Structures are given as structure tokens and as C-alpha cells.
Amino acid sequence: MQETRPTIMTLDEVARYLRLHKSTVYRMAREGRLPGNKVAGQWRFKKERLVEWFEKQEELGEL
């Protein structure tokens, strides 16, 4: 059986993925508007949670 692990992304990777500036991603994460956690002082994001967040934003018409 193949183990599935969540894809963990850095702030730079999320910025490229969402096509946003790094400072925008940082600000949104810091304000709690983007799902992420700090690990050893650096932001980390689960790709699955970002996809869920994006889909919810679409549903709410906030994109």
C-alpha cells in the first residue's frame, strides 16, 4: 500500500502556485486569511488546505 502524505509548501511555492506576490501571501497568512502554520519561524502550507480554501473563496464569490 502506498503511503500518501500531504504536500507541504513554502511561502515562495504558494506565491507561485496562487500567482501572488510573496508579500501578499505572507500578509494573508499572518492575518489568518490564508491557511498556514509557522514551523521553526517559517511559514508552511498544506496544498490540500489551500485547494479547499480556494474552492470556498470561489463559492463565496470572494475571488
Beta strands, then each sheet from edge to edge (+ up, - down):
strand 1: 8-10
strand 2: 37-39
strand 3: 42-46
sheet 1: 1+ 3- 2+
end
